[in-house]
Amino acid sequence: MRTRAVVSVLGCCLIALFITMICSSVAQAAIEETVLYSFAGGASDGMLPVGGLVADASGNLYGATGAGGGYGNCSPFGETCGVVFELAPGANNSWTETVLYTFTGRQDGGEPLAGLTIDSKGNLYGTTAVGGEHGLGTVFEVSPNGDGSWTESVLYSFSGGSDGSYPQSTPAIRNGVIYGMTYAGGGNSCLGAPSGCGVIYQLTPGQSGWTESVLYRFTNGADGAFPYANVVFDPYGNLYGTTTQGGYLQGNCAPYGCGNVFQLFHGKSGWTLNTLHSFTYDTDGSSPFGGLLFDSKGNLYGTASGGGGGYSGTVFELEYAGKGTGSGSWSFNLLYSFSGPDGQAPESGLVSHGNMFFGTTYGGGSGSGCLFGAPCGTVFMLTSSGKGWEETVLHSFSANGDGVNPESGVIVGKMLSTARPTPVDSTATALFTPSPHSSRPDCPRDNRFERKMISLTILRFLVFSEASPQ
């Protein structure tokens, strides 16, 4: 079982900036790195950021760190409990970090291991894996007060029974209602986890606060188990997501399963879970950790972290053919199989821009210096050529200060670039991606956990789509 956990490592966090110019006609990669911010840890700053980033309309970036701050109540070993932070852009490519809230690990929660969601008023929403009234995680809101200060409010504390426990996915908001998944809990004994295989939940606001409703409890059968990713919605209110285990329980997937893609259909009689695809490892992949992406036609795209023809993970499409209400058939299409030098183990979802997909892989690439000298992961681009999909590695991480082993995806924002002459109708797109591990040699590793959350690196790429020369 793969679980996210936070380790106690101080002073090993940085945010760095890379810029890569990529023409649509010529693949070129000139990478320039600038450090945006270095986390200091300790009582007044965060460390060990894990989840992805979110941006507001002014270009400020928001995220959370799984540790740091002055409260050491988040484990028997005294790990600190994390912070919510803002990075604000300034003059001359400068960035300023502000800690918006420091978790205590008590009623307010601790160890936020997922990204944040922002609403139209600038309120931030997230989850903590521990803490709260029962110590099993929370859903929280951090809101601006208008005077530069921020206030944290716990919207719900999980009890670990039928309502779920240890949430590690980013919450989604639809029509003022919060939706998400918990990694465990639900009340069904599951592969040695007596509290259950996880749930899909809904939080509804009311006069007396927020009320949780469990929409579905996973059983580790064909429905899946242990979800990490955030959920997405189609226009008809149906919910979609992935599970890391369950699904197909035979062959290379026995006994725990290789995970699946599911739909939670919202009908007149309530919510019904439909499995859209169960991974079998050999050709289609296994263990999807990342979320899903819709296109304008209602097709879904995502990544699987293992399996496939190169045994290093895949990028896939689920093509929709239905009535336009979410009911209908879905066909699995393999878009790309990783083999190692081009990336290995994609654990994040995808973002799109034009005919391109962008994402990260936890391992692989051309870098080196990670465990046993292995490569340290990539940022990649998939481009549709009309005859298939071509992959380009935009950056390979190495143990040289740029971060290693990215687990979160990228976010995209358009920006005006004067870095070089461009023809009319050209655009530039900035991609920011967190890399949750440090490559500094003075950062110790803790082998108690399979995932070592050590640092955050932000990559920024400028991707130019150019008009054809006249």
C-alpha positions as CSV (number, residue, x, y, z in Angstrom):
1,M,0.0,0.0,0.0
2,R,1.4,3.4,-1.0
3,T,0.7,6.1,1.5
4,R,1.8,9.7,1.6
5,A,3.6,10.7,4.7
6,V,5.7,13.6,6.0
7,V,9.2,13.2,7.4
8,S,11.1,15.5,9.7
9,V,13.8,17.1,7.6
10,L,14.7,20.8,8.2
11,G,16.1,23.4,5.9
12,C,15.9,21.5,2.6
13,C,13.2,23.3,0.7
14,L,13.4,25.6,-2.3
15,I,11.3,27.0,-5.1
16,A,13.2,27.4,-8.4
17,L,12.2,28.7,-11.8
18,F,13.1,27.4,-15.2
19,I,12.2,28.9,-18.5
20,T,12.2,26.7,-21.7
21,M,11.4,28.2,-25.1
22,I,9.7,25.6,-27.4
23,C,8.7,26.4,-30.9
24,S,5.8,24.5,-32.5
25,S,8.0,23.7,-35.5
26,V,11.3,23.1,-33.8
27,A,12.0,21.3,-30.5
28,Q,14.5,23.4,-28.6
29,A,15.1,23.6,-24.9
30,A,17.2,26.4,-23.4
31,I,16.6,26.1,-19.7
32,E,17.3,29.0,-17.3
33,E,16.8,28.5,-13.6
34,T,16.0,31.2,-11.0
35,V,15.2,30.5,-7.4
36,L,11.8,31.9,-6.5
37,Y,11.9,31.0,-2.8
38,S,13.7,28.8,-0.4
39,F,11.7,27.4,2.5
40,A,13.5,27.8,5.9
41,G,11.3,25.5,8.0
42,G,11.4,26.2,11.7
43,A,8.7,28.1,13.6
44,S,8.0,30.8,11.1
45,D,8.0,29.0,7.7
46,G,6.9,25.9,6.0
47,M,8.8,22.8,4.6
48,L,8.0,19.6,2.7
49,P,5.4,20.9,0.3
50,V,3.6,18.0,-1.4
51,G,0.5,19.1,-3.3
52,G,0.2,21.2,-6.4
53,L,-0.2,25.0,-6.8
54,V,-3.2,27.2,-7.5
55,A,-3.1,30.7,-9.0
56,D,-5.5,33.7,-8.5
57,A,-6.4,36.3,-11.2
58,S,-3.4,38.5,-10.2
59,G,-0.9,35.7,-10.7
60,N,-0.3,34.9,-7.0
61,L,0.5,31.3,-6.3
62,Y,-0.9,29.4,-3.3
63,G,0.0,26.1,-1.8
64,A,0.5,24.1,1.4
65,T,3.5,22.4,3.0
66,G,3.1,19.1,4.8
67,A,5.4,20.2,7.7
68,G,7.0,23.4,9.1
69,G,5.6,25.9,11.5
70,G,6.1,26.0,15.2
71,Y,3.8,23.2,16.3
72,G,5.2,19.7,16.7
73,N,2.0,17.7,17.4
74,C,1.5,15.7,14.2
75,S,3.2,12.4,15.1
76,P,4.7,10.6,18.1
77,F,8.1,11.8,16.7
78,G,7.1,15.5,17.0
79,E,6.9,16.4,13.3
80,T,5.6,19.9,12.7
81,C,2.2,20.3,11.1
82,G,2.6,22.5,8.0
83,V,1.4,25.8,6.7
84,V,-0.6,27.5,3.9
85,F,1.5,29.9,1.9
86,E,1.3,32.6,-0.8
87,L,3.9,33.5,-3.4
88,A,3.4,37.0,-4.8
89,P,5.2,38.1,-7.9
90,G,7.0,41.5,-7.8
91,A,9.3,43.6,-9.8
92,N,12.4,42.1,-11.6
93,N,11.0,38.6,-11.4
94,S,11.1,38.7,-7.6
95,W,8.7,36.6,-5.5
96,T,7.6,37.1,-1.9
97,E,6.4,34.3,0.3
98,T,3.8,34.9,3.1
99,V,2.7,32.3,5.5
100,L,-1.1,32.6,5.6
101,Y,-1.8,30.0,8.3
102,T,0.2,27.6,10.5
103,F,-1.4,24.4,11.5
104,T,-1.2,23.2,15.1
105,G,-2.1,19.5,14.6
106,R,-5.0,19.8,17.0
107,Q,-8.6,20.8,16.2
108,D,-7.4,22.8,13.2
109,G,-5.8,19.9,11.5
110,G,-2.2,19.1,10.4
111,E,-0.2,17.8,7.5
112,P,-1.9,19.2,4.4
113,L,-0.8,16.7,1.7
114,A,-2.8,17.9,-1.2
115,G,-3.2,21.1,-3.2
116,L,-5.7,23.9,-2.6
117,T,-8.9,25.1,-4.4
118,I,-9.7,28.8,-4.7
119,D,-13.1,30.3,-5.2
120,S,-14.2,33.5,-6.8
121,K,-13.8,35.5,-3.6
122,G,-10.2,34.3,-3.0
123,N,-11.0,31.8,-0.3
124,L,-8.8,28.7,-0.2
125,Y,-10.0,25.2,0.5
126,G,-7.9,22.1,1.3
127,T,-7.6,19.0,3.4
128,T,-5.3,17.8,6.2
129,A,-4.4,14.2,6.6
130,V,-4.4,14.3,10.4
131,G,-5.7,16.4,13.2
132,G,-9.2,17.7,13.7
133,E,-11.7,16.7,16.3
134,H,-10.9,13.0,15.9
135,G,-7.3,13.2,14.7
136,L,-8.1,11.6,11.3
137,G,-8.1,14.7,9.1
138,T,-10.1,17.7,8.1
139,V,-11.5,19.8,5.3
140,F,-10.6,23.4,5.9
141,E,-11.0,26.9,4.5
142,V,-8.5,29.8,4.8
143,S,-10.1,33.2,4.0
144,P,-8.7,36.7,3.6
145,N,-10.0,39.3,6.1
146,G,-9.4,42.4,4.1
147,D,-6.6,43.7,6.2
148,G,-3.9,41.3,5.0
149,S,-4.6,38.7,7.6
150,W,-6.2,35.3,7.0
151,T,-8.4,33.0,9.1
152,E,-8.6,29.2,9.1
153,S,-11.9,27.5,9.7
154,V,-12.4,23.7,9.9
155,L,-15.4,22.8,7.8
156,Y,-15.5,19.1,8.8
157,S,-13.5,16.7,10.9
158,F,-13.4,13.0,9.8
159,S,-14.1,10.4,12.4
160,G,-12.6,7.4,10.7
161,G,-15.8,5.4,10.7
162,S,-18.3,5.4,7.9
163,D,-17.5,9.0,7.0
164,G,-13.9,8.4,5.9
165,S,-10.4,9.2,7.1
166,Y,-7.0,10.6,6.0
167,P,-8.1,12.8,3.1
168,Q,-5.2,13.4,0.7
169,S,-7.0,14.8,-2.3
170,T,-7.8,18.4,-3.3
171,P,-11.4,19.3,-2.7
172,A,-13.6,20.3,-5.7
173,I,-16.4,23.0,-5.4
174,R,-19.6,22.8,-7.5
175,N,-22.5,25.2,-6.9
176,G,-21.2,26.0,-3.4
177,V,-20.9,22.3,-2.4
178,I,-17.6,20.7,-1.7
179,Y,-16.7,17.2,-3.0
180,G,-13.7,15.0,-2.4
181,M,-12.4,11.6,-1.5
182,T,-10.6,10.2,1.5
183,Y,-7.8,7.7,1.2
184,A,-9.3,5.3,3.9
185,G,-12.3,4.9,6.1
186,G,-15.8,4.1,5.1
187,G,-16.3,1.1,7.5
188,N,-15.5,-1.7,5.1
189,S,-12.4,-3.8,6.1
190,C,-10.0,-3.4,3.2
191,L,-6.6,-5.1,2.7
192,G,-5.5,-4.7,6.2
193,A,-7.0,-1.3,6.7
194,P,-9.8,-2.0,9.1
195,S,-11.4,1.4,8.7
196,G,-12.1,0.9,5.0
197,C,-11.0,1.6,1.5
198,G,-12.0,5.2,1.3
199,V,-15.1,7.2,0.4
200,I,-16.5,9.9,-1.9
201,Y,-18.0,12.7,0.2
202,Q,-20.0,15.8,-0.1
203,L,-20.1,18.8,2.2
204,T,-23.1,21.0,2.0
205,P,-23.3,24.5,3.7
206,G,-26.2,25.3,6.0
207,Q,-27.1,27.8,8.8
208,S,-25.4,25.7,11.4
209,G,-22.3,24.8,9.4
210,W,-21.3,22.1,6.9
211,T,-23.0,18.7,6.7
212,E,-21.1,15.7,5.3
213,S,-22.9,13.1,3.2
214,V,-21.0,10.0,2.0
215,L,-21.9,9.4,-1.7
216,Y,-20.0,6.1,-2.0
217,R,-17.9,3.8,0.0
218,F,-15.2,1.8,-1.8
219,T,-15.0,-2.0,-1.2
220,N,-11.8,-3.0,-3.1
221,G,-13.9,-5.1,-5.5
222,A,-14.5,-4.0,-9.1
223,D,-15.3,-0.5,-7.7
224,G,-11.7,0.2,-6.6
225,A,-9.9,1.2,-3.4
226,F,-7.7,3.9,-1.9
227,P,-8.2,7.0,-4.0
228,Y,-5.7,9.8,-4.0
229,A,-6.8,12.1,-6.9
230,N,-9.3,15.0,-6.9
231,V,-12.7,14.5,-8.6
232,V,-14.0,16.3,-11.7
233,F,-17.5,16.9,-13.0
234,D,-19.2,16.8,-16.4
235,P,-21.8,19.4,-17.3
236,Y,-24.6,17.1,-16.1
237,G,-23.3,16.9,-12.5
238,N,-21.8,13.4,-12.7
239,L,-18.5,12.9,-10.9
240,Y,-15.4,11.2,-12.1
241,G,-12.2,10.0,-10.5
242,T,-9.6,7.2,-10.1
243,T,-8.6,4.7,-7.5
244,T,-5.1,3.3,-7.1
245,Q,-6.2,-0.3,-6.2
246,G,-9.1,-2.5,-6.8
247,G,-10.8,-3.1,-10.1
248,Y,-9.2,-6.0,-12.0
249,L,-8.0,-8.5,-9.3
250,Q,-6.4,-11.2,-11.5
251,G,-3.2,-11.8,-13.3
252,N,-0.5,-9.2,-12.6
253,C,-3.0,-7.3,-10.6
254,A,-3.8,-10.0,-8.0
255,P,-4.6,-9.7,-5.2
256,Y,-5.0,-6.0,-4.7
257,G,-6.0,-4.8,-8.1
258,C,-4.5,-2.2,-10.5
259,G,-6.9,0.5,-10.0
260,N,-9.7,2.0,-12.2
261,V,-11.4,5.0,-13.6
262,F,-15.0,5.5,-12.4
263,Q,-18.1,7.6,-12.9
264,L,-20.4,8.4,-10.0
265,F,-23.7,8.9,-12.0
266,H,-26.2,11.4,-10.5
267,G,-29.6,10.1,-11.3
268,K,-33.1,10.6,-10.0
269,S,-32.7,7.8,-7.4
270,G,-29.3,9.1,-6.2
271,W,-25.7,8.3,-7.0
272,T,-24.5,5.1,-8.8
273,L,-20.9,4.1,-9.3
274,N,-20.0,2.9,-12.8
275,T,-16.5,1.5,-13.6
276,L,-15.4,3.0,-16.9
277,H,-12.1,1.1,-17.1
278,S,-10.2,-1.4,-14.9
279,F,-6.5,-1.4,-15.5
280,T,-4.8,-4.7,-16.2
281,Y,-1.1,-3.6,-16.0
282,D,0.3,-5.3,-19.2
283,T,-0.6,-2.8,-21.9
284,D,-3.0,-0.2,-20.5
285,G,-1.1,0.6,-17.2
286,S,-1.8,0.4,-13.5
287,S,-2.3,2.5,-10.3
288,P,-3.6,5.9,-11.5
289,F,-2.7,8.4,-8.8
290,G,-3.5,11.6,-10.7
291,G,-6.8,13.2,-11.5
292,L,-8.7,13.3,-14.8
293,L,-9.1,16.0,-17.5
294,F,-12.1,16.5,-19.8
295,D,-12.0,17.9,-23.3
296,S,-14.8,19.8,-25.1
297,K,-16.2,16.6,-26.5
298,G,-16.6,14.9,-23.1
299,N,-13.6,12.6,-23.4
300,L,-11.5,11.9,-20.4
301,Y,-7.6,11.9,-20.2
302,G,-5.3,10.7,-17.5
303,T,-2.1,8.9,-16.5
304,A,-1.4,5.5,-14.9
305,S,1.8,5.3,-12.8
306,G,2.9,1.8,-13.7
307,G,2.5,-0.9,-16.3
308,G,2.1,-0.4,-20.0
309,G,4.3,-1.6,-22.8
310,G,7.4,-0.1,-21.3
311,Y,6.5,-1.0,-17.7
312,S,6.8,2.7,-16.8
313,G,3.3,4.0,-16.9
314,T,0.9,5.3,-19.6
315,V,-1.1,8.3,-20.8
316,F,-4.7,7.3,-21.8
317,E,-8.0,8.5,-23.2
318,L,-11.5,7.3,-22.4
319,E,-13.5,8.2,-25.4
320,Y,-17.2,9.0,-24.8
321,A,-20.1,7.9,-27.0
322,G,-23.4,8.6,-25.3
323,K,-26.5,10.6,-25.1
324,G,-25.0,13.7,-23.6
325,T,-26.1,13.1,-20.1
326,G,-23.1,11.0,-19.0
327,S,-24.8,7.7,-19.8
328,G,-23.4,5.7,-22.7
329,S,-20.3,3.8,-23.6
330,W,-16.7,4.6,-23.0
331,S,-13.7,3.3,-25.0
332,F,-10.1,3.1,-23.7
333,N,-7.4,4.4,-26.0
334,L,-3.7,4.2,-25.1
335,L,-2.0,7.4,-26.1
336,Y,1.5,6.8,-24.9
337,S,3.6,4.3,-23.0
338,F,6.7,5.5,-21.0
339,S,9.8,3.4,-21.2
340,G,12.3,5.1,-18.8
341,P,14.5,7.6,-20.7
342,D,11.3,9.5,-21.7
343,G,10.0,9.3,-18.1
344,Q,8.7,6.8,-15.7
345,A,5.8,6.6,-13.2
346,P,3.6,9.6,-14.0
347,E,1.7,10.2,-10.7
348,S,0.0,13.5,-11.7
349,G,-2.8,14.4,-13.9
350,L,-2.5,16.3,-17.2
351,V,-3.2,19.8,-18.4
352,S,-3.9,20.8,-22.0
353,H,-3.1,23.8,-24.2
354,G,-4.1,23.6,-27.8
355,N,-3.2,20.2,-29.1
356,M,-0.7,19.6,-26.3
357,F,-0.8,17.8,-23.0
358,F,1.7,18.6,-20.2
359,G,2.5,16.5,-17.1
360,T,5.3,15.1,-14.9
361,T,6.8,11.7,-14.2
362,Y,8.2,10.7,-10.8
363,G,11.2,8.9,-12.3
364,G,13.0,8.4,-15.6
365,G,14.5,11.0,-17.9
366,S,18.1,11.7,-18.6
367,G,19.1,13.0,-15.1
368,S,20.9,11.1,-12.4
369,G,21.8,11.2,-8.8
370,C,18.6,9.8,-7.2
371,L,18.4,6.5,-5.4
372,F,21.2,4.2,-6.5
373,G,22.1,6.9,-9.2
374,A,18.7,6.5,-10.9
375,P,17.1,9.3,-13.0
376,C,15.0,11.8,-11.0
377,G,11.9,12.4,-13.1
378,T,10.7,14.7,-15.9
379,V,8.3,17.4,-17.1
380,F,6.9,16.2,-20.5
381,M,4.8,17.4,-23.4
382,L,2.6,15.2,-25.6
383,T,1.7,16.7,-29.0
384,S,-1.0,15.4,-31.4
385,S,0.4,15.1,-34.9
386,G,-2.7,13.8,-36.6
387,K,-1.0,10.4,-36.8
388,G,-0.6,9.8,-33.1
389,W,1.0,11.4,-30.1
390,E,4.6,12.4,-29.8
391,E,6.4,13.0,-26.5
392,T,9.0,15.6,-25.7
393,V,10.9,15.7,-22.4
394,L,11.0,19.4,-21.5
395,H,13.1,18.9,-18.4
396,S,14.9,16.0,-16.7
397,F,15.5,16.4,-13.0
398,S,18.9,15.7,-11.5
399,A,20.5,16.0,-8.1
400,N,21.9,19.4,-8.8
401,G,19.5,21.7,-7.0
402,D,16.6,21.6,-9.4
403,G,14.5,19.2,-7.3
404,V,13.8,15.5,-8.0
405,N,10.8,13.1,-8.3
406,P,7.8,15.4,-9.0
407,E,4.5,14.0,-7.9
408,S,2.2,16.9,-8.7
409,G,1.2,18.2,-12.1
410,V,1.6,21.6,-13.8
411,I,-0.7,24.6,-13.9
412,V,-1.0,26.8,-17.0
413,G,-1.4,30.5,-17.4
414,K,-0.9,32.7,-20.5
415,M,1.6,35.5,-20.3
416,L,3.1,38.1,-22.6
417,S,6.7,37.4,-23.5
418,T,9.3,39.7,-24.9
419,A,12.2,37.3,-24.6
420,R,12.5,36.9,-28.3
421,P,10.8,38.2,-31.5
422,T,7.6,36.2,-32.3
423,P,5.3,36.4,-35.3
424,V,1.8,37.8,-35.2
425,D,-0.8,35.6,-33.3
426,S,1.9,34.0,-31.2
427,T,1.1,33.2,-27.6
428,A,3.2,32.1,-24.6
429,T,2.1,29.7,-21.9
430,A,3.6,29.5,-18.5
431,L,3.6,26.1,-16.7
432,F,4.3,25.8,-13.0
433,T,5.0,22.4,-11.5
434,P,6.0,21.3,-7.9
435,S,8.7,18.8,-7.4
436,P,8.3,17.5,-3.9
437,H,11.9,16.2,-3.3
438,S,15.1,18.0,-2.7
439,S,18.4,17.1,-4.4
440,R,20.5,18.8,-1.8
441,P,23.2,16.4,-0.5
442,D,22.7,17.7,3.1
443,C,19.0,16.6,3.1
444,P,18.7,13.3,5.0
445,R,16.3,10.6,3.8
446,D,13.8,8.8,6.1
447,N,13.2,5.2,5.0
448,R,10.2,4.7,7.3
449,F,8.0,6.0,4.5
450,E,7.8,5.0,0.8
451,R,7.2,8.6,-0.2
452,K,9.7,11.1,1.1
453,M,8.3,14.7,0.9
454,I,11.3,17.0,1.1
455,S,11.1,20.1,-1.1
456,L,9.2,22.0,-3.7
457,T,10.6,23.2,-7.0
458,I,8.5,25.3,-9.4
459,L,9.3,25.0,-13.1
460,R,8.1,27.6,-15.5
461,F,8.1,26.9,-19.3
462,L,7.2,29.3,-22.0
463,V,5.6,27.4,-24.8
464,F,5.1,29.3,-28.0
465,S,2.4,28.5,-30.6
466,E,3.5,30.3,-33.7
467,A,1.7,31.3,-36.9
468,S,3.0,29.7,-40.0
469,P,5.5,32.0,-41.8
470,Q,4.0,33.8,-44.8
